[in-house]
Amino acid sequence: MITFNRVMLLHGPPGTGKTSICKALAQKVSIRLGRRFTSCSLAEINSHSLFSKWFSESGKLVGKIFRKIRDLVEDDGSLCFVLIDEVESLAAARKSALSGSEPSDALRVVNALLTQLDSLRRYPNVFVMTTSNITEA
């Protein structure tokens, strides 16, 4: 048996079409698998939008987004693509939060996102795509 994580990272300079390729891939795969799945959806998450100016609101926002995604994937006949754009901003937020003396809301949102992504692994009908502007991956 071969298992895989169903996660993809496209990296390169800004403006090279990484997000467009992810969207096109989601559309192409949904057409190819149209007989197997009755519906397909793309949930696009801009990582900058996950951070709120209000303390502890960011974690709640991540939970709300992933509740909607889970509603989509709990139907076995539905294929769901999750696109996380500019994922490197999450890693930068985590790194800067870890360098401080106490955890900040930025660290909490990154941990919440990682936990939610890990919970999606049990669904075979989810494919996670990420993009990054950092070319030294």
C-alpha positions as a printed NumPy array, in Angstrom:
array([[  0.   ,   0.   ,   0.   ],
       [  1.277,   3.442,  -0.905],
       [  0.19 ,   6.448,   1.127],
       [  0.838,  10.104,   0.518],
       [ -0.066,  13.332,   2.249],
       [ -1.929,  15.021,  -0.634],
       [ -0.018,  18.255,  -0.048],
       [  1.755,  20.283,  -2.731],
       [  4.02 ,  23.343,  -2.51 ],
       [  4.736,  25.596,  -5.487],
       [  7.506,  28.118,  -4.901],
       [  9.051,  30.853,  -6.994],
       [  9.346,  34.599,  -7.453],
       [  6.221,  36.755,  -7.137],
       [  4.097,  37.053, -10.254],
       [  5.106,  33.773, -11.89 ],
       [  1.628,  32.219, -11.81 ],
       [  1.84 ,  29.852,  -8.844],
       [ -1.685,  30.62 ,  -7.655],
       [ -3.06 ,  30.413, -11.193],
       [ -1.419,  27.009, -11.692],
       [ -2.993,  25.738,  -8.463],
       [ -6.434,  26.935,  -9.537],
       [ -6.01 ,  25.431, -13.005],
       [ -4.838,  22.14 , -11.503],
       [ -7.87 ,  22.021,  -9.219],
       [-10.149,  22.618, -12.191],
       [ -8.409,  19.999, -14.358],
       [ -8.45 ,  17.34 , -11.628],
       [-12.107,  18.047, -10.858],
       [-12.945,  17.503, -14.54 ],
       [-10.894,  14.29 , -14.69 ],
       [-12.486,  12.922, -11.517],
       [-15.974,  14.185, -12.35 ],
       [-17.371,  10.654, -12.563],
       [-16.076,   9.744,  -9.121],
       [-17.059,  12.945,  -7.3  ],
       [-20.435,  14.65 ,  -7.627],
       [-19.053,  18.061,  -6.656],
       [-15.695,  19.787,  -6.39 ],
       [-14.754,  22.934,  -4.52 ],
       [-11.749,  25.17 ,  -4.006],
       [-11.217,  26.85 ,  -0.632],
       [ -8.692,  29.641,  -1.057],
       [ -6.962,  30.946,   2.07 ],
       [ -4.739,  34.002,   1.934],
       [ -2.434,  33.506,   4.908],
       [ -2.252,  37.266,   5.563],
       [ -6.002,  37.311,   6.226],
       [ -5.667,  34.817,   9.089],
       [ -4.161,  37.381,  11.438],
       [ -6.571,  39.613,  13.349],
       [ -5.731,  42.783,  15.223],
       [ -7.816,  41.476,  18.142],
       [ -6.108,  39.068,  20.531],
       [ -7.286,  35.435,  20.205],
       [ -9.569,  36.228,  17.241],
       [ -7.081,  34.741,  14.768],
       [ -7.393,  31.237,  16.178],
       [-11.179,  31.499,  16.08 ],
       [-11.   ,  32.624,  12.45 ],
       [ -8.892,  29.587,  11.526],
       [-11.404,  27.329,  13.279],
       [-14.297,  28.946,  11.428],
       [-12.601,  28.522,   8.039],
       [-11.801,  24.876,   8.651],
       [-15.306,  24.115,   9.94 ],
       [-16.577,  25.205,   6.528],
       [-13.944,  23.063,   4.809],
       [-14.863,  20.057,   6.968],
       [-18.521,  20.549,   6.044],
       [-17.471,  20.202,   2.406],
       [-15.267,  17.128,   2.821],
       [-17.537,  15.104,   5.076],
       [-19.524,  14.287,   1.947],
       [-17.594,  11.422,   0.327],
       [-18.931,  12.496,  -3.061],
       [-17.269,  15.895,  -2.791],
       [-13.666,  16.669,  -3.736],
       [-12.14 ,  19.675,  -1.985],
       [ -8.978,  21.581,  -2.817],
       [ -7.523,  23.872,  -0.149],
       [ -5.194,  26.569,  -1.479],
       [ -3.045,  28.404,   1.077],
       [ -1.438,  31.349,  -0.685],
       [  1.892,  32.798,   0.505],
       [  2.369,  30.191,   3.205],
       [  5.808,  31.603,   4.071],
       [  4.181,  34.45 ,   5.998],
       [  2.915,  31.862,   8.487],
       [  6.399,  30.472,   8.998],
       [  7.781,  33.99 ,   9.473],
       [  5.088,  34.747,  12.056],
       [  5.935,  31.578,  13.94 ],
       [  9.664,  32.287,  13.875],
       [  9.232,  35.842,  15.166],
       [  6.824,  34.706,  17.876],
       [  9.227,  32.009,  19.046],
       [ 12.03 ,  34.551,  19.389],
       [  9.947,  36.527,  21.926],
       [  9.691,  35.747,  25.613],
       [  6.083,  34.511,  25.483],
       [  3.816,  33.055,  22.796],
       [  1.87 ,  35.603,  20.829],
       [ -1.37 ,  35.376,  18.903],
       [  0.693,  34.836,  15.731],
       [  2.082,  31.616,  17.158],
       [ -1.386,  30.509,  18.199],
       [ -2.798,  31.038,  14.703],
       [  0.035,  29.073,  13.095],
       [ -0.406,  26.236,  15.582],
       [ -4.178,  26.275,  15.001],
       [ -3.646,  26.12 ,  11.239],
       [ -1.191,  23.225,  11.512],
       [ -3.575,  21.337,  13.796],
       [ -6.48 ,  21.892,  11.416],
       [ -4.411,  20.803,   8.409],
       [ -3.372,  17.68 ,  10.285],
       [ -7.022,  16.886,  11.012],
       [ -7.784,  16.948,   7.269],
       [ -5.425,  14.023,   6.658],
       [ -8.135,  11.526,   7.561],
       [-10.26 ,  12.645,   4.609],
       [ -9.255,  11.015,   1.306],
       [-11.077,  13.664,  -0.732],
       [ -8.927,  16.67 ,   0.26 ],
       [ -5.896,  17.998,  -1.59 ],
       [ -3.912,  20.857,  -0.007],
       [ -1.967,  23.199,  -2.287],
       [  0.361,  25.895,  -0.972],
       [  2.357,  28.662,  -2.635],
       [  5.465,  30.466,  -1.465],
       [  7.505,  33.376,  -2.795],
       [ 10.651,  32.006,  -1.169],
       [ 12.652,  30.228,  -3.853],
       [ 15.15 ,  28.589,  -1.478],
       [ 12.752,  25.811,  -0.464]])
